[in-house]
Amino acid sequence: VYDPSGDGTERDSEAPNAIDDDPATGWRTERYFSPLPALKDGVGLTFTVGGRPAALEIIATPETRFEIGWAEETPSISTGWQPIASGTTLDGVNVIQLPDRGGGVWLLWLTDLPELAESEFRSTVFEVTFRSG
């Protein structure tokens, strides 16, 4: 879990659920009672991936805004990542093509969370899969 703008934790024990090949489980953000951008610049998950992935597949709560970043080492601040892609999750599998990068660390950075109940903002990342070309 990567939370440099917060308290450094964000349901860390659930993080492995985002890569367990079981979309019935997931990593859920904390509940926020204001939109995430009003509180901090984001929260996310980092991944060390062997080889050179060509695509990233994400299954997450629809309407979650995200950015994908890459760095040679995990930066201590969120602006230390090389921007790769951004978007908003749709229902189902979201596929993002990745540029050729070997080694390093990938970041799935959630920048805005959907409002799932009145003044309750959160998201669940059910599965993250890196695919080779």
C-alpha positions, 0 to 999 in steps of 0.5 A: 500500500502506498499512502505518502500523503496520509498516515502511511497505512490503508487497510494494508492487510487486504492488499494481497487480495488485489493480486490473488487471482480471485475477483471475489476478494479485493483491497478496499480503501478507507471510507472517506467522508469527503471527496478524496482530492479534498483530503489528499492527492491519492492512495494506491498500490505498488507492484514489483513485476518480473519481465516487461509487462505489455498491459495492465488489467484492473477490476475495481469499483466503477467510476474510480479515477486512477493514474498508472506510474512507474519508477526505478525505486519507490519514491517517498512522495507521490510526484516522484513517479513517471506518469504512464496512463490515467483514466476512470474504471468501468464495470468489468476488466479495464485494460491499459497498454503499458510502455516497455519498462523492465524492472522498477516499480509500478503504481496504481494510484487512486485519485478520486473515489466514487460516492457509494453512499451519501458522503461516503467515498471508497473503492475496492480494487478486486484484481490487478494483473500484469500481462506480457506481450 
